[in-house]
Amino acid sequence: MNNSSNSGVTGGVKWVTSTLGNGTAGVLNTAGGVVGAVGRGLGETVNGVTGKTGKPVGDGMKDIGDGIEGGIGRVAGGVKRAGGGEHGPLR
């Protein structure tokens, strides 16, 4: 028996939105990972160069990078779920 929710135009739309959602989520996760890594690297560099004096600044840079990475990861997850039809009119 053919599942009408996954055939014809609806099936095509789901495939396109799923593909776009997964691709966009992948790009966002990559960008978030890069921002997080840069923030951690810069923070470690500041800590290494300045010692205790610059530690609050270095730790702050690491925290900002981690926060941005986590936020982008949550957005990417939402995009992926939405692209899979788990939210909105295609569910």
N, CA, C and O atoms as a printed pandas DataFrame, in Angstrom:
     atom_number atom_name residue_name chain_id  residue_number  x_coord  y_coord  z_coord
0              1         N          MET        A               1    0.845   -1.177    0.000
1              2        CA          MET        A               1    0.000    0.000    0.000
2              3         C          MET        A               1    0.887    1.235    0.000
3              4         O          MET        A               1    1.863    1.302    0.748
4              5         N          ASN        A               2    0.563    2.187   -0.812
5              6        CA          ASN        A               2    1.348    3.405   -0.960
6              7         C          ASN        A               2    0.968    4.412    0.119
7              8         O          ASN        A               2   -0.212    4.708    0.308
8              9         N          ASN        A               3    1.952    4.931    0.816
9             10        CA          ASN        A               3    1.706    5.936    1.848
10            11         C          ASN        A               3    1.547    7.289    1.158
11            12         O          ASN        A               3    2.515    7.836    0.630
12            13         N          SER        A               4    0.334    7.826    1.162
13            14        CA          SER        A               4    0.045    9.055    0.418
14            15         C          SER        A               4    0.813   10.258    0.961
15            16         O          SER        A               4    0.995   11.241    0.243
16            17         N          SER        A               5    1.271   10.198    2.229
17            18        CA          SER        A               5    1.994   11.342    2.784
18            19         C          SER        A               5    3.411   11.444    2.231
19            20         O          SER        A               5    4.067   12.470    2.404
20            21         N          ASN        A               6    3.890   10.394    1.568
21            22        CA          ASN        A               6    5.251   10.403    1.025
22            23         C          ASN        A               6    5.275   10.173   -0.478
23            24         O          ASN        A               6    6.294    9.741   -1.017
24            25         N          SER        A               7    4.181   10.452   -1.158
25            26        CA          SER        A               7    4.150   10.247   -2.595
26            27         C          SER        A               7    3.823   11.552   -3.300
27            28         O          SER        A               7    3.358   12.510   -2.682
28            29         N          GLY        A               8    4.067   11.574   -4.573
29            30        CA          GLY        A               8    3.733   12.733   -5.376
30            31         C          GLY        A               8    4.472   13.985   -4.964
31            32         O          GLY        A               8    5.649   13.943   -4.606
32            33         N          VAL        A               9    3.770   15.094   -5.018
33            34        CA          VAL        A               9    4.357   16.398   -4.716
34            35         C          VAL        A               9    4.831   16.470   -3.269
35            36         O          VAL        A               9    5.911   16.996   -3.000
36            37         N          THR        A              10    4.043   15.950   -2.339
37            38        CA          THR        A              10    4.418   15.996   -0.922
38            39         C          THR        A              10    5.720   15.241   -0.688
39            40         O          THR        A              10    6.595   15.722    0.032
40            41         N          GLY        A              11    5.852   14.073   -1.283
41            42        CA          GLY        A              11    7.085   13.311   -1.150
42            43         C          GLY        A              11    8.273   14.056   -1.722
43            44         O          GLY        A              11    9.360   14.043   -1.144
44            45         N          GLY        A              12    8.063   14.716   -2.874
45            46        CA          GLY        A              12    9.134   15.501   -3.478
46            47         C          GLY        A              12    9.533   16.681   -2.618
47            48         O          GLY        A              12   10.718   16.977   -2.468
48            49         N          VAL        A              13    8.542   17.355   -2.052
49            50        CA          VAL        A              13    8.827   18.500   -1.180
50            51         C          VAL        A              13    9.579   18.037    0.056
51            52         O          VAL        A              13   10.533   18.687    0.484
52            53         N          LYS        A              14    9.154   16.912    0.634
53            54        CA          LYS        A              14    9.847   16.386    1.815
54            55         C          LYS        A              14   11.293   16.036    1.486
55            56         O          LYS        A              14   12.192   16.301    2.285
56            57         N          TRP        A              15   11.523   15.445    0.320
57            58        CA          TRP        A              15   12.891   15.088   -0.059
58            59         C          TRP        A              15   13.742   16.339   -0.210
59            60         O          TRP        A              15   14.873   16.379    0.274
60            61         N          VAL        A              16   13.211   17.364   -0.877
61            62        CA          VAL        A              16   13.965   18.602   -1.083
62            63         C          VAL        A              16   14.233   19.297    0.243
63            64         O          VAL        A              16   15.361   19.716    0.502
64            65         N          THR        A              17   13.215   19.426    1.086
65            66        CA          THR        A              17   13.418   20.122    2.358
66            67         C          THR        A              17   14.347   19.331    3.272
67            68         O          THR        A              17   15.136   19.917    4.013
68            69         N          SER        A              18   14.259   18.003    3.224
69            70        CA          SER        A              18   15.155   17.185    4.030
70            71         C          SER        A              18   16.598   17.347    3.563
71            72         O          SER        A              18   17.509   17.497    4.378
72            73         N          THR        A              19   16.798   17.317    2.257
73            74        CA          THR        A              19   18.145   17.475    1.700
74            75         C          THR        A              19   18.703   18.854    2.024
75            76         O          THR        A              19   19.853   18.980    2.444
76            77         N          LEU        A              20   17.892   19.883    1.829
77            78        CA          LEU        A              20   18.345   21.249    2.142
78            79         C          LEU        A              20   18.583   21.414    3.642
79            80         O          LEU        A              20   19.559   22.040    4.054
80            81         N          GLY        A              21   17.698   20.855    4.447
81            82        CA          GLY        A              21   17.854   20.948    5.900
82            83         C          GLY        A              21   19.123   20.264    6.373
83            84         O          GLY        A              21   19.868   20.814    7.184
84            85         N          ASN        A              22   19.370   19.060    5.863
85            86        CA          ASN        A              22   20.579   18.336    6.257
86            87         C          ASN        A              22   21.835   19.069    5.783
87            88         O          ASN        A              22   22.817   19.161    6.520
88            89         N          GLY        A              23   21.805   19.585    4.566
89            90        CA          GLY        A              23   22.963   20.328    4.051
90            91         C          GLY        A              23   23.223   21.594    4.841
91            92         O          GLY        A              23   24.364   21.897    5.191
92            93         N          THR        A              24   22.162   22.332    5.119
93            94        CA          THR        A              24   22.301   23.568    5.896
94            95         C          THR        A              24   22.788   23.261    7.306
95            96         O          THR        A              24   23.649   23.964    7.834
96            97         N          ALA        A              25   22.241   22.219    7.913
97            98        CA          ALA        A              25   22.668   21.835    9.259
98            99         C          ALA        A              25   24.147   21.462    9.273
99           100         O          ALA        A              25   24.867   21.812   10.208
100          101         N          GLY        A              26   24.598   20.762    8.251
101          102        CA          GLY        A              26   26.004   20.390    8.162
102          103         C          GLY        A              26   26.911   21.604    8.060
103          104         O          GLY        A              26   27.948   21.675    8.719
104          105         N          VAL        A              27   26.512   22.556    7.228
105          106        CA          VAL        A              27   27.300   23.783    7.085
106          107         C          VAL        A              27   27.316   24.567    8.393
107          108         O          VAL        A              27   28.364   25.068    8.802
108          109         N          LEU        A              28   26.169   24.675    9.049
109          110        CA          LEU        A              28   26.108   25.385   10.328
110          111         C          LEU        A              28   26.975   24.705   11.393
111          112         O          LEU        A              28   27.690   25.375   12.138
112          113         N          ASN        A              29   26.905   23.382   11.458
113          114        CA          ASN        A              29   27.728   22.667   12.430
114          115         C          ASN        A              29   29.216   22.880   12.159
115          116         O          ASN        A              29   30.004   23.024   13.094
116          117         N          THR        A              30   29.598   22.899   10.898
117          118        CA          THR        A              30   31.001   23.147   10.545
118          119         C          THR        A              30   31.404   24.553   10.969
119          120         O          THR        A              30   32.461   24.745   11.571
120          121         N          ALA        A              31   30.572   25.526   10.658
121          122        CA          ALA        A              31   30.880   26.913   11.036
122          123         C          ALA        A              31   30.952   27.053   12.552
123          124         O          ALA        A              31   31.844   27.725   13.070
124          125         N          GLY        A              32   30.031   26.431   13.261
125          126        CA          GLY        A              32   30.049   26.489   14.721
126          127         C          GLY        A              32   31.301   25.856   15.295
127          128         O          GLY        A              32   31.884   26.371   16.249
128          129         N          GLY        A              33   31.714   24.739   14.714
129          130        CA          GLY        A              33   32.929   24.078   15.165
130          131         C          GLY        A              33   34.161   24.935   14.948
131          132         O          GLY        A              33   35.062   24.972   15.785
132          133         N          VAL        A              34   34.192   25.627   13.810
133          134        CA          VAL        A              34   35.330   26.509   13.519
134          135         C          VAL        A              34   35.363   27.672   14.500
135          136         O          VAL        A              34   36.419   27.995   15.042
136          137         N          VAL        A              35   34.222   28.299   14.731
137          138        CA          VAL        A              35   34.169   29.425   15.669
138          139         C          VAL        A              35   34.571   28.972   17.070
139          140         O          VAL        A              35   35.319   29.668   17.757
140          141         N          GLY        A              36   34.083   27.820   17.490
141          142        CA          GLY        A              36   34.436   27.300   18.800
142          143         C          GLY        A              36   35.922   27.016   18.919
143          144         O          GLY        A              36   36.547   27.347   19.926
144          145         N          ALA        A              37   36.484   26.402   17.890
145          146        CA          ALA        A              37   37.908   26.084   17.911
146          147         C          ALA        A              37   38.763   27.349   17.922
147          148         O          ALA        A              37   39.764   27.424   18.636
148          149         N          VAL        A              38   38.365   28.337   17.131
149          150        CA          VAL        A              38   39.109   29.606   17.101
150          151         C          VAL        A              38   39.045   30.281   18.468
151          152         O          VAL        A              38   40.060   30.766   18.967
152          153         N          GLY        A              39   37.873   30.317   19.070
153          154        CA          GLY        A              39   37.728   30.935   20.386
154          155         C          GLY        A              39   38.585   30.241   21.438
155          156         O          GLY        A              39   39.245   30.893   22.247
156          157         N          ARG        A              40   38.565   28.903   21.414
157          158        CA          ARG        A              40   39.393   28.156   22.371
158          159         C          ARG        A              40   40.871   28.388   22.107
159          160         O          ARG        A              40   41.647   28.567   23.046
160          161         N          GLY        A              41   41.269   28.388   20.847
161          162        CA          GLY        A              41   42.676   28.605   20.507
162          163         C          GLY        A              41   43.161   29.986   20.896
163          164         O          GLY        A              41   44.242   30.132   21.465
164          165         N          LEU        A              42   42.366   31.000   20.593
165          166        CA          LEU        A              42   42.746   32.367   20.970
166          167         C          LEU        A              42   42.788   32.516   22.483
167          168         O          LEU        A              42   43.680   33.170   23.022
168          169         N          GLY        A              43   41.833   31.915   23.162
169          170        CA          GLY        A              43   41.816   31.986   24.618
170          171         C          GLY        A              43   43.045   31.334   25.232
171          172         O          GLY        A              43   43.641   31.874   26.163
172          173         N          GLU        A              44   43.421   30.181   24.713
173          174        CA          GLU        A              44   44.627   29.506   25.205
174          175         C          GLU        A              44   45.874   30.331   24.917
175          176         O          GLU        A              44   46.791   30.387   25.736
176          177         N          THR        A              45   45.906   30.973   23.744
177          178        CA          THR        A              45   47.049   31.810   23.395
178          179         C          THR        A              45   47.156   32.992   24.351
179          180         O          THR        A              45   48.238   33.288   24.857
180          181         N          VAL        A              46   46.037   33.667   24.599
181          182        CA          VAL        A              46   46.042   34.805   25.531
182          183         C          VAL        A              46   46.490   34.335   26.911
183          184         O          VAL        A              46   47.303   34.996   27.556
184          185         N          ASN        A              47   45.973   33.211   27.362
185          186        CA          ASN        A              47   46.362   32.688   28.676
186          187         C          ASN        A              47   47.852   32.349   28.716
187          188         O          ASN        A              47   48.528   32.629   29.706
188          189         N          GLY        A              48   48.356   31.754   27.653
189          190        CA          GLY        A              48   49.759   31.376   27.621
190          191         C          GLY        A              48   50.704   32.560   27.586
191          192         O          GLY        A              48   51.775   32.531   28.193
192          193         N          VAL        A              49   50.302   33.606   26.869
193          194        CA          VAL        A              49   51.173   34.770   26.719
194          195         C          VAL        A              49   51.114   35.681   27.944
195          196         O          VAL        A              49   52.137   36.228   28.356
196          197         N          THR        A              50   49.952   35.844   28.515
197          198        CA          THR        A              50   49.784   36.828   29.589
198          199         C          THR        A              50   49.805   36.229   30.987
199          200         O          THR        A              50   49.949   36.958   31.969
200          201         N          GLY        A              51   49.663   34.913   31.092
201          202        CA          GLY        A              51   49.646   34.289   32.411
202          203         C          GLY        A              51   48.402   34.662   33.190
203          204         O          GLY        A              51   47.324   34.822   32.617
204          205         N          LYS        A              52   48.554   34.802   34.508
205          206        CA          LYS        A              52   47.411   35.099   35.371
206          207         C          LYS        A              52   46.776   36.443   35.043
207          208         O          LYS        A              52   45.572   36.621   35.229
208          209         N          THR        A              53   47.569   37.384   34.560
209          210        CA          THR        A              53   47.048   38.720   34.277
210          211         C          THR        A              53   45.940   38.684   33.228
211          212         O          THR        A              53   44.908   39.332   33.397
212          213         N          GLY        A              54   46.141   37.944   32.163
213          214        CA          GLY        A              54   45.167   37.904   31.074
214          215         C          GLY        A              54   44.221   36.736   31.129
215          216         O          GLY        A              54   43.396   36.574   30.230
216          217         N          LYS        A              55   44.313   35.907   32.168
217          218        CA          LYS        A              55   43.471   34.712   32.256
218          219         C          LYS        A              55   41.978   35.015   32.149
219          220         O          LYS        A              55   41.276   34.292   31.443
220          221         N          PRO        A              56   41.462   36.042   32.809
221          222        CA          PRO        A              56   40.024   36.319   32.638
222          223         C          PRO        A              56   39.641   36.608   31.188
223          224         O          PRO        A              56   38.574   36.200   30.729
224          225         N          VAL        A              57   40.512   37.311   30.476
225          226        CA          VAL        A              57   40.233   37.619   29.062
226          227         C          VAL        A              57   40.299   36.341   28.229
227          228         O          VAL        A              57   39.415   36.080   27.413
228          229         N          GLY        A              58   41.354   35.543   28.437
229          230        CA          GLY        A              58   41.493   34.297   27.689
230          231         C          GLY        A              58   40.352   33.339   27.958
231          232         O          GLY        A              58   39.809   32.737   27.032
232          233         N          ASP        A              59   39.985   33.196   29.227
233          234        CA          ASP        A              59   38.869   32.314   29.574
234          235         C          ASP        A              59   37.558   32.840   28.986
235          236         O          ASP        A              59   36.711   32.060   28.552
236          237         N          GLY        A              60   37.398   34.146   28.973
237          238        CA          GLY        A              60   36.207   34.743   28.374
238          239         C          GLY        A              60   36.119   34.453   26.888
239          240         O          GLY        A              60   35.039   34.174   26.370
240          241         N          MET        A              61   37.262   34.518   26.194
241          242        CA          MET        A              61   37.276   34.219   24.758
242          243         C          MET        A              61   36.889   32.762   24.506
243          244         O          MET        A              61   36.142   32.458   23.576
244          245         N          LYS        A              62   37.412   31.861   25.353
245          246        CA          LYS        A              62   37.050   30.445   25.213
246          247         C          LYS        A              62   35.556   30.244   25.462
247          248         O          LYS        A              62   34.891   29.512   24.729
248          249         N          ASP        A              63   35.040   30.893   26.492
249          250        CA          ASP        A              63   33.618   30.753   26.815
250          251         C          ASP        A              63   32.726   31.289   25.699
251          252         O          ASP        A              63   31.700   30.689   25.378
252          253         N          ILE        A              64   33.113   32.404   25.116
253          254        CA          ILE        A              64   32.333   32.971   24.007
254          255         C          ILE        A              64   32.336   32.016   22.815
255          256         O          ILE        A              64   31.293   31.765   22.212
256          257         N          GLY        A              65   33.513   31.485   22.478
257          258        CA          GLY        A              65   33.594   30.524   21.375
258          259         C          GLY        A              65   32.740   29.300   21.624
259          260         O          GLY        A              65   32.033   28.836   20.730
260          261         N          ASP        A              66   32.802   28.773   22.842
261          262        CA          ASP        A              66   31.988   27.600   23.191
262          263         C          ASP        A              66   30.495   27.923   23.128
263          264         O          ASP        A              66   29.699   27.110   22.659
264          265         N          GLY        A              67   30.123   29.112   23.603
265          266        CA          GLY        A              67   28.712   29.509   23.573
266          267         C          GLY        A              67   28.184   29.650   22.158
267          268         O          GLY        A              67   27.073   29.214   21.855
268          269         N          ILE        A              68   28.975   30.253   21.299
269          270        CA          ILE        A              68   28.565   30.409   19.901
270          271         C          ILE        A              68   28.452   29.038   19.239
271          272         O          ILE        A              68   27.497   28.768   18.511
272          273         N          GLU        A              69   29.427   28.184   19.498
273          274        CA          GLU        A              69   29.389   26.836   18.926
274          275         C          GLU        A              69   28.140   26.086   19.377
275          276         O          GLU        A              69   27.474   25.444   18.565
276          277         N          GLY        A              70   27.821   26.163   20.660
277          278        CA          GLY        A              70   26.631   25.485   21.172
278          279         C          GLY        A              70   25.346   26.050   20.592
279          280         O          GLY        A              70   24.433   25.301   20.247
280          281         N          GLY        A              71   25.275   27.370   20.485
281          282        CA          GLY        A              71   24.090   28.003   19.916
282          283         C          GLY        A              71   23.879   27.622   18.460
283          284         O          GLY        A              71   22.762   27.310   18.045
284          285         N          ILE        A              72   24.953   27.650   17.692
285          286        CA          ILE        A              72   24.849   27.274   16.280
286          287         C          ILE        A              72   24.457   25.803   16.163
287          288         O          ILE        A              72   23.694   25.431   15.271
288          289         N          GLY        A              73   24.979   24.964   17.066
289          290        CA          GLY        A              73   24.609   23.545   17.051
290          291         C          GLY        A              73   23.126   23.335   17.296
291          292         O          GLY        A              73   22.507   22.470   16.678
292          293         N          ARG        A              74   22.555   24.125   18.196
293          294        CA          ARG        A              74   21.112   24.018   18.453
294          295         C          ARG        A              74   20.302   24.501   17.251
295          296         O          ARG        A              74   19.281   23.903   16.911
296          297         N          VAL        A              75   20.746   25.566   16.613
297          298        CA          VAL        A              75   20.062   26.053   15.410
298          299         C          VAL        A              75   20.143   24.995   14.310
299          300         O          VAL        A              75   19.151   24.718   13.636
300          301         N          ALA        A              76   21.320   24.411   14.133
301          302        CA          ALA        A              76   21.494   23.385   13.103
302          303         C          ALA        A              76   20.567   22.201   13.353
303          304         O          ALA        A              76   19.983   21.661   12.413
304          305         N          GLY        A              77   20.429   21.796   14.610
305          306        CA          GLY        A              77   19.522   20.700   14.929
306          307         C          GLY        A              77   18.086   21.033   14.584
307          308         O          GLY        A              77   17.351   20.185   14.078
308          309         N          GLY        A              78   17.681   22.269   14.857
309          310        CA          GLY        A              78   16.329   22.703   14.510
310          311         C          GLY        A              78   16.102   22.733   13.013
311          312         O          GLY        A              78   15.040   22.338   12.532
312          313         N          VAL        A              79   17.099   23.202   12.273
313          314        CA          VAL        A              79   16.993   23.229   10.808
314          315         C          VAL        A              79   16.864   21.819   10.270
315          316         O          VAL        A              79   16.054   21.560    9.380
316          317         N          LYS        A              80   17.658   20.910   10.805
317          318        CA          LYS        A              80   17.606   19.516   10.346
318          319         C          LYS        A              80   16.243   18.894   10.638
319          320         O          LYS        A              80   15.670   18.214    9.787
320          321         N          ARG        A              81   15.724   19.130   11.850
321          322        CA          ARG        A              81   14.394   18.581   12.190
322          323         C          ARG        A              81   13.308   19.192   11.317
323          324         O          ARG        A              81   12.412   18.492   10.844
324          325         N          ALA        A              82   13.392   20.498   11.108
325          326        CA          ALA        A              82   12.389   21.158   10.260
326          327         C          ALA        A              82   12.470   20.644    8.830
327          328         O          ALA        A              82   11.443   20.424    8.188
328          329         N          GLY        A              83   13.677   20.452    8.333
329          330        CA          GLY        A              83   13.853   19.919    6.982
330          331         C          GLY        A              83   13.326   18.508    6.837
331          332         O          GLY        A              83   12.922   18.102    5.747
332          333         N          GLY        A              84   13.327   17.761    7.924
333          334        CA          GLY        A              84   12.801   16.400    7.902
334          335         C          GLY        A              84   11.296   16.341    8.080
335          336         O          GLY        A              84   10.727   15.252    8.157
336          337         N          GLY        A              85   10.645   17.486    8.145
337          338        CA          GLY        A              85    9.195   17.527    8.282
338          339         C          GLY        A              85    8.729   17.283    9.700
339          340         O          GLY        A              85    7.553   16.992    9.917
340          341         N          GLU        A              86    9.621   17.393   10.673
341          342        CA          GLU        A              86    9.228   17.154   12.053
342          343         C          GLU        A              86    8.524   18.353   12.673
343          344         O          GLU        A              86    7.934   18.237   13.746
344          345         N          HIS        A              87    8.581   19.498   12.013
345          346        CA          HIS        A              87    7.906   20.710   12.481
346          347         C          HIS        A              87    7.200   21.341   11.288
347          348         O          HIS        A              87    7.573   21.113   10.137
348          349         N          GLY        A              88    6.218   22.105   11.567
349          350        CA          GLY        A              88    5.563   22.862   10.507
350          351         C          GLY        A              88    4.538   22.047    9.757
351          352         O          GLY        A              88    4.108   20.994   10.228
352          353         N          PRO        A              89    4.142   22.529    8.587
353          354        CA          PRO        A              89    3.015   21.941    7.864
354          355         C          PRO        A              89    3.310   20.584    7.228
355          356         O          PRO        A              89    2.375   19.905    6.802
356          357         N          LEU        A              90    4.581   20.162    7.148
357          358        CA          LEU        A              90    4.878   18.890    6.482
358          359         C          LEU        A              90    4.958   17.704    7.419
359          360         O          LEU        A              90    5.278   16.601    6.977
360          361         N          ARG        A              91    4.677   17.893    8.709
361          362        CA          ARG        A              91    4.811   16.759    9.622
362          363         C          ARG        A              91    3.746   15.753    9.445
363          364         O          ARG        A              91    3.730   14.741   10.146
